[in-house]
């Protein structure tokens, strides 16, 4: 893969002249009509991340996923069949349209294991492969052929244990869509990191604004100042911040960053609890004892500049999945599910190698709790942003060289909408 190096007097943006350097119009984050076009052009036609294969450990394991981004009420069932294949179906009974899989509250996601799916309304049954297998009082129907009324299937494919779906039957295969970044990540030990901490929150801001927040570190020394001790925070705020590398392989992009404090060169740079537990915002300091994390074992897309103090890479897989790989040996996923032009559901999961002792466990818990505080700081700022841009007093905003991935995201969304509207 080619990599760009920023010259002393150059910029990252100059490598992508199609993006331009003019202020970016943020009307795309406040216009209800544009939001509906996004649903049709993007969320009904691109690959969307659902979860990990570890969520389906055995035959009959399933989970449901609500996708309001593709239209109100859109719900899927993801299940491992008797043949071991993972499939996705619309969560709709073929008899009268009742939601097929749910527990006490039909709008809440659920998970479990079963031998077949049975509708709560009239007890129609479906196999794990989606075939209609039983109809209550079948003789009362008129020329009913059960072969014609199986569950409606949805495209479902996996990459490195990540489960994706696509509501467009004609879409290109997942591996082709994810492209060179995904190919360059193959072989990373995702499957060994099965200790999971997850958060979910409704954010009163457009979905793109939260991606914007994670696609640049220009804000970090200011907004997250209190994550460091006072002297270190003042030093960072004074010097500013620049990442190691930015790269775009449209529609996807990535940012690579230095190592921060995992572990810090000087233990006094961090808070006492972090020194005791050897953990913090950048994750546990100690490298897990598994294959695949040594510098010479990392796949080529990780730490692309091979910088000696590299700390993490953040891959933005369009439209709404962020994958962050951290040097000590853990990773994060973010997903952003728009529910309205000014609201979305933010979901994140932190993945660690299972702890071997209480110290390992506490180190992971501290990282998870610290991350939650860090994310809430971003979310709180975004809601203030949404409120102000919603006034339309100002709609065009200048972006600097380090905000190149933001410029790319908004252009990519606009391009998808334009192509659909043709």
Long-range contacts (C-beta under 8 A, 24 or more apart in sequence): 1-180, 1-184, 1-300, 1-301, 1-304, 3-245, 3-247, 3-304, 3-305, 4-245, 4-246, 4-247, 5-305, 11-401, 12-246, 12-401, 12-402, 12-404, 13-401, 13-404, 13-407, 16-248, 16-404, 16-408, 18-411, 19-404, 19-407, 19-408, 19-411, 20-407, 22-396, 23-396, 23-397, 23-398, 23-399, 24-396, 24-397, 24-398, 24-399, 24-406, 24-407, 24-410, 25-395, 25-396, 25-410, 26-389, 26-395, 26-396, 26-397, 26-410, 27-392, 27-395, 28-206, 28-208, 28-410, 28-413, 28-414, 29-206, 29-208, 29-209, 29-341, 29-342, 29-386, 29-389, 30-206, 30-341, 30-342, 30-386, 30-389, 30-390, 30-392, 31-341, 32-340, 32-341, 34-341, 34-417, 35-206, 35-338, 35-340, 35-341, 37-417, 37-420, 37-421, 38-338, 38-413, 38-416, 38-417, 39-69, 39-70, 39-71, 39-338, 40-420, 41-416, 41-417, 41-419, 41-420, 41-421, 42-319, 42-413, 42-416, 42-417, 43-67, 43-69, 43-70, 43-167, 43-319, 43-320, 43-338, 44-70, 44-71, 44-167, 44-168, 45-166, 45-167, 45-168, 45-171, 45-416, 45-420, 46-166, 46-168, 46-171, 46-177, 46-318, 46-319, 46-416, 47-157, 47-164, 47-165, 47-166, 47-171, 47-174, 47-177, 47-178, 48-164, 48-165, 48-166, 48-319, 48-320, 48-321, 49-162, 49-163, 49-164, 49-317, 49-320, 49-321, 49-333, 49-335, 50-76, 50-78, 50-88, 50-163, 50-164, 50-165, 51-78, 51-162, 51-163, 52-161, 52-162, 52-163, 52-190, 52-351, 53-86, 53-158, 53-161, 53-162, 53-163, 53-191, 54-161, 54-191, 54-194, 54-196, 55-111, 55-163, 56-80, 56-86, 56-163, 58-113, 59-84, 59-128, 60-113, 60-114, 60-115, 60-128, 61-111, 61-112, 61-113, 62-101, 62-111, 62-112, 62-113, 62-114, 63-109, 63-110, 63-111, 63-112, 64-91, 64-101, 64-102, 64-109, 64-110, 64-111, 65-109, 66-107, 66-109, 66-337, 67-337, 68-337, 68-338, 68-339, 68-345, 69-207, 69-320, 69-337, 69-338, 69-339, 69-344, 70-167, 75-99, 76-154, 76-165, 77-101, 77-117, 77-151, 78-156, 78-163, 78-165, 79-128, 80-128, 81-127, 81-128, 81-129, 82-127, 82-128, 82-129, 83-129, 86-156, 86-158, 86-163, 87-128, 87-129, 87-130, 87-153, 87-156, 88-153, 88-154, 88-155, 88-156, 88-165, 89-130, 89-151, 89-152, 89-153, 89-154, 90-151, 90-152, 90-154, 92-151, 92-152, 93-119, 93-121, 93-122, 93-124, 94-124, 94-132, 94-149, 94-150, 94-151, 94-152, 95-119, 95-121, 95-122, 95-124, 95-135, 95-149, 96-121, 96-122, 98-122, 100-126, 100-151, 117-151, 126-150, 126-151, 160-185, 160-186, 160-188, 160-190, 160-191, 161-190, 161-191, 162-190, 178-252, 178-317, 179-249, 179-252, 180-249, 180-301, 181-249, 181-252, 181-254, 181-301, 181-315, 181-317, 182-317, 183-301, 184-299, 184-300, 184-301, 184-302, 185-299, 185-301, 185-302, 185-315, 185-323, 185-325, 186-299, 187-292, 187-299, 188-292, 188-298, 188-299, 188-302, 188-325, 189-290, 189-291, 189-292, 189-293, 190-331, 190-351, 192-288, 192-290, 192-292, 192-353, 193-329, 193-330, 193-331, 193-351, 193-352, 193-353, 194-351, 194-353, 194-354, 195-351, 195-352, 195-353, 195-354, 195-355, 195-364, 196-349, 196-350, 196-351, 196-352, 197-349, 197-350, 197-352, 197-364, 197-365, 197-368, 198-347, 198-348, 198-349, 198-350, 199-346, 199-347, 199-348, 199-349, 199-372, 199-375, 200-345, 200-346, 200-347, 200-348, 201-345, 201-346, 201-379, 202-339, 202-343, 202-344, 202-345, 202-346, 203-343, 203-344, 203-345, 203-346, 203-379, 203-382, 203-383, 204-342, 204-343, 204-383, 204-386, 205-342, 205-343, 205-344, 205-379, 205-382, 205-383, 205-385, 205-386, 206-338, 206-341, 206-342, 206-344, 206-386, 207-320, 207-336, 207-337, 207-338, 207-344, 208-336, 208-409, 208-410, 208-413, 209-382, 209-385, 209-386, 210-334, 210-336, 210-344, 210-346, 210-378, 210-379, 210-382, 211-316, 211-320, 211-322, 211-336, 211-409, 212-403, 212-406, 212-409, 213-378, 213-381, 213-382, 214-314, 214-322, 214-334, 214-378, 215-253, 215-255, 215-314, 215-316, 215-403, 215-405, 215-406, 215-409, 216-243, 216-255, 216-402, 216-403, 216-405, 216-406, 217-241, 217-242, 217-243, 217-255, 217-257, 217-402, 218-400, 218-402, 218-403, 223-377, 223-378, 223-381, 224-281, 224-374, 224-377, 227-281, 227-370, 227-373, 227-374, 228-261, 228-269, 228-270, 229-268, 229-269, 229-270, 229-271, 232-269, 232-270, 242-402, 243-402, 244-305, 244-307, 244-310, 245-304, 245-305, 246-402, 246-404, 246-405, 247-304, 248-404, 248-405, 248-408, 250-408, 250-412, 251-318, 251-319, 251-412, 251-416, 252-315, 252-316, 252-317, 252-318, 253-315, 253-316, 253-405, 253-408, 253-409, 254-301, 254-304, 254-313, 254-314, 254-315, 254-316, 255-313, 255-314, 255-405, 256-303, 256-304, 256-305, 256-307, 256-310, 256-312, 256-313, 256-314, 257-310, 257-311, 257-312, 257-313, 257-314, 258-307, 258-309, 258-310, 258-311, 259-309, 259-310, 259-311, 259-312, 259-327, 260-311, 260-312, 262-311, 262-326, 262-327, 262-328, 273-366, 274-366, 277-359, 277-362, 277-363, 277-366, 278-359, 278-363, 279-362, 279-363, 279-364, 279-366, 279-367, 279-370, 280-366, 280-367, 280-370, 281-367, 281-370, 281-371, 281-374, 282-311, 282-312, 282-326, 282-328, 282-367, 283-326, 283-328, 283-330, 283-352, 283-367, 284-328, 284-329, 284-330, 284-352, 284-360, 284-363, 284-364, 284-367, 285-328, 285-363, 286-328, 286-363, 287-328, 287-329, 288-328, 288-329, 288-330, 288-352, 288-353, 289-353, 289-356, 290-329, 290-353, 293-329, 303-327, 316-405, 316-409, 318-409, 318-412, 319-413, 329-353, 330-367, 332-371, 342-386, 342-390, 346-375, 346-379, 348-375
